Amino acid sequence: RKQRDDICWTEIAKKHGTRNAHQCLRKWYDYLCPSMVTKGEWGHGEDRVLLEALHLDYRGQLEWQVNWDDLVPHRSAHQARRRWKLMVKYIPDYQDRTFSEQVDFLCKHHSLGAYAPAAQ
């Protein structure tokens, strides 16, 4: 069973009927894929959607408790989690911060007003 990025290419090949799993995978990643797969680009507002969902639904929880599947429409859990990992790397001393502190920092950085922590 061939799988990549949480996509079962064997099942897609069966439904397509004219290509094998490897051909379907190559066609997607070489010609049809969204730019996020090849360049890491997200559409306008997707970072905001990700951060708002994390802030509203997972405040006070731990990162491993996040259900990454449903955070950003039309993005897989793998893509959302990969994007989160890229964003976190820009937080100074991110390893020393809790998940909630990381979310708060990024909300403030992205000027999410109501989601940014209050100044102390």
N, C-alpha and C positions, 0 to 999 in steps of 0.2 A: 504494500500500500504506500504510494508515494504522497508525501505531505510536506508542505512548506508554507510558512506563515499562517498556520492553522487552516490551510486550504487543502482539501483532499482532491488532488488532481486526478486521481483514478476515477473518482465519481464524476467529475466534470467531463473527463474523456468519454465515459460511458454514455452520458447524456448527449454529448456532442455527436458521437458516433463516427466521425471521420478522422479523429486524431487520437494518438495515445497520450498518456499522462504527461510524458516529457514534452511532447509537442505543444500541448495546451499550456503547460508551465512556461515554456520558451516564448510562445506567442504573447502571453499576458505580459511577462516581464520585459520582453524586447520591443513590443509594438503597442500594446493596448493599455498598459498600466497607468494608474494615476501618478503624478509627478512625485508623490511622497515616497513611492517605492524606489525610484531611481535617484532623486535629488534630495529627499528629506523635506520637501516643501509641503506645507499644509495650506489649505485655503484660508482666506481672511476670516478671522473670528474663531477658528477651531481651537487655538490656544485658549481663548477666552471661554469657550464652551467647556473645555477640559478642566480649567481651573475653577469655574463656577460649579461644575458638578462635584469636583473634589471637595470644595469648600462647603457646599450645601449638604452633601450626602455623607461625607466621611470625616467631618471635623471631629477631632478628638480620638480618632481611631488610628490604627497602625496601617502602614502601607500594604502589608500582606492581606489585610482585610478588604481591600478595594476590589470590587467586581469591575474589572477593566472593560468587559464586553459591551456595556451599554452607556459608556460615558460620552462618546462622541459619535453622532449619527454617521453611518457609512464608513466607520473606521473599526477595524478589528481590535480585539483586546491586545494583541501583539503590537499593533501600530500605536495605540494609545499609551501603552506602557513604555514603548521605545521612545516616544516623544517626551513623556514625563522624565525618563532618565536623562535625555538630552537637556531638558530645561533645568533640572536640578543641578547639573554640573556647573552652571553659571552662578550658583549661590555660594558666596564666600563661606568656607568652613561647613559646607552642607552636611558632611559626615557627622558633625557635632550637633546638628539640629534635629528635632523631632519631625515626624512627617507633617504634623499640623503647622509647625513653625516654617517648614519648607513651603507649604501651600500658602500661608500668610505672606511670606516674603515675595513669592511669585505673583500673588494677587496685587500686592502693593506695587511691584515692579511693572506690572501690566496695567496699572491704573484702573483697577476694578472697583474703585470707590467704595461701595457698600460692602464689598468682600474683603477689603484691606483692613488689617487690624488697626484699632484706634491708636493714635499717638499717645505715648506715656510720658 
